[in-house]
Structure formats: structure tokens, C-alpha cells
Amino acid sequence: MEADPTEERRRFERRSIFTEVTFYVDNELVQARSIDLSQTGIRFETEAPISIRFRMDVGKDTPLEKKAQLVWASRSEDGSMDYGLEFLPESDPPESK
């Protein structure tokens, strides 16, 4: 029997809760506001996309390192997560005097 796609898949009830949330990204505090909470997770909102730094090997001597912001996330059918990041401009290093 096929599962009804409109059927709720959560195992635990989500409850609305509106409060301030603080979390860390790249050693920086990020402020958010919770929307709902369950035994296994939380949904929250931020005023701006979450910024991160990442590094990856692209076959050169020096790895690619970028600052980016998270713009979307979705769960794949196999349970893994897909994330979309938008690169941010790098700030210029301070001039030496």
C-alpha cells in the first residue's frame, strides 16, 4: 500500500514556541526566533541568511576557501541533506602601514 503524500511524517508533535534562539556558526553568535519545537528538532527563522566559511579541494595546490550564505536546504529521498550556498564577496585585507 502506498503512503498518502499528505500524511504527516513526523513521529513527534511540534508545538509552537516563539522565543529568542542563539546559536554558533563559524565561532560567531547568530540570533534567531523559534517557530516550533518537538522532541527531535526545532524550526527557527533569522533576519538574514546564515553565513559560513568552507574549504574544498578542487585539484589545485591551494584549496578553495569561500565565505557563503545558506539560501536553501532540503532532504533527499535517501535521507541525506542537500544545501544551496551563495558565495559572498571576500572583504579586503587591512592595508599595512
N, C-alpha and C positions, 0 to 999 in steps of 0.2 A: 504494500500500500504506500502510495506517495504522500509525503508530508505536505500539509497545507502551507503555502508560502506566506500566508498572512498570520499564521500561528506564531505566538510569542515563543522565542527560542531560549529566553533566559531561564535559568534554574532558580534564581533568587529574585524576590520582588525588589524593584527600585523605588526608593522614596525620594520625593522632592525635598531638597535641603538647600537653602540659599545662604551661604556664608563665605567669608574670605578664605582663600586657599593660597598657600605659599609653597613653592617647590623650587628645586635647583636644576638649572641647565647650564652646563659649561662653567660651573662654580659661581653662577650668578643667581640671585633670588628672582623669581618670577611671581608676580601677583596674578591671581585668577579669582573667579567666583564660581562656587559649586552650583550645579543644576540638579543633579540627583546622585544617589548613593545606594549601593547594595552591599552584600557581604563580599562580593568578588570584584567590585570596581566602582569607579566614580566617573561622572561626566562633568566637565567644567568648561568655562569659557574664559578667554583672555581678550584684552583690548586690541592686541596686535598678534600676528603670527609668532610662534616660538622660534627664536634664533638659536642655532647650534653651530659648532665648528666640526668639520670632518676631514679625514685624511684617507686617501686611497692610492694604491699602486696602479699607475697607468702605463707601465712599461718604460718609464724614463728613469734617469738616475735619481731625480728628486720626486718624491710622491706629490700628488696633487693635494693641496690643502686649501679649503674654502670655508667661508662663513656662509650660511644659508638659513632660510626660514622654512619651517614646516608649513605647507599650504594644503595638504590633504593626507588622509590615511584611510586605508580600507583593509578589511580582512579577506584573504583569498579563500577559495573553496577548500583548500587543503589545511586551512587554519593559520597559515603564515600571514605576516603583515606586509603590506606594500605602503611605502611612504613617498610622497612627492615633495621635493625640496626646491626652492627657488634660490639661486645664488644671489648673495648680497655684495655690493661693492666693498672692496677692501679699503680700510682707512689708510691714509698715507702715514708712513712712519714719521715721528717727530724729527724736525731738522736739527742737526747738531750745530752747536755754536762754537 
